[in-house]
Amino acid sequence: MVSVKKKTLEHPKACPIKRAIYHSKLYSFRQQGYPIVYIYARGFESQTIRSHGYAPIGKPCIDSYNW
C-alpha cells in the first residue's frame, strides 16, 4: 500500500506574517518608484583569477591589481 501526500505550492516552514510584511514593503517601494533588483550572489568572488590577458608584443602579461 502506498501513502499519498498531496503536494502544495507553499513551503511548509514559510511564515505567512513575515511574507505579508515583505509584500507590503515591496509594494511601498514600487509605489515610490524604486527599481526592484534580485541578485543571485553565489557566483560573486572577491578575487578573480585570470588565466589569460592582453599585453604588447614582447611584454609579459602581468597585472598587480584585480580591478
C-alpha positions as a printed NumPy array, in Angstrom:
array([[  0.   ,   0.   ,   0.   ],
       [  1.29 ,   3.445,  -0.944],
       [  0.881,   6.511,   1.24 ],
       [ -0.16 ,   9.5  ,  -0.841],
       [  0.623,  13.014,   0.343],
       [ -0.784,  15.952,  -1.604],
       [  1.793,  18.464,  -2.801],
       [  1.233,  22.127,  -2.008],
       [  2.664,  25.259,  -3.591],
       [  3.753,  26.697,  -0.229],
       [  6.866,  25.897,   1.77 ],
       [  5.978,  24.078,   4.994],
       [  8.175,  26.391,   7.116],
       [  7.048,  29.653,   5.476],
       [  5.663,  32.228,   7.903],
       [  2.565,  33.969,   6.479],
       [  3.106,  37.02 ,   8.729],
       [  6.682,  37.618,   7.5  ],
       [  5.519,  37.037,   3.927],
       [  2.803,  39.691,   4.305],
       [  5.318,  42.178,   5.778],
       [  7.718,  41.529,   2.879],
       [  4.979,  42.04 ,   0.288],
       [  3.815,  45.275,   1.906],
       [  7.378,  46.669,   1.918],
       [  7.881,  45.568,  -1.69 ],
       [  4.627,  47.239,  -2.713],
       [  5.576,  50.508,  -0.966],
       [  8.994,  50.566,  -2.666],
       [  7.352,  50.015,  -6.056],
       [  4.904,  52.85 ,  -5.356],
       [  7.833,  55.182,  -4.569],
       [  9.416,  54.327,  -7.931],
       [ 12.396,  52.33 ,  -6.674],
       [ 13.646,  49.687,  -9.117],
       [ 13.481,  46.171,  -7.681],
       [ 16.597,  44.127,  -8.457],
       [ 17.096,  40.489,  -7.493],
       [ 20.729,  39.331,  -7.262],
       [ 21.918,  35.764,  -7.041],
       [ 25.104,  36.283,  -5.016],
       [ 26.537,  32.771,  -5.057],
       [ 28.577,  33.407,  -8.203],
       [ 30.373,  36.516,  -6.92 ],
       [ 34.012,  36.291,  -5.868],
       [ 36.237,  38.832,  -4.165],
       [ 39.294,  37.74 ,  -6.178],
       [ 39.134,  36.608,  -9.783],
       [ 41.962,  34.51 , -11.18 ],
       [ 42.538,  35.39 , -14.808],
       [ 44.385,  32.755, -16.81 ],
       [ 44.644,  34.881, -19.975],
       [ 45.183,  38.554, -20.732],
       [ 46.487,  41.101, -23.225],
       [ 49.891,  42.758, -23.384],
       [ 52.01 ,  44.456, -26.043],
       [ 54.217,  42.132, -28.101],
       [ 57.336,  41.202, -26.158],
       [ 55.927,  42.299, -22.779],
       [ 54.691,  39.861, -20.125],
       [ 51.029,  39.923, -19.19 ],
       [ 51.34 ,  40.848, -15.503],
       [ 48.657,  42.604, -13.542],
       [ 49.154,  43.681,  -9.941],
       [ 45.521,  44.682,  -9.2  ],
       [ 42.272,  42.802,  -9.674],
       [ 40.05 ,  45.627, -10.872]])
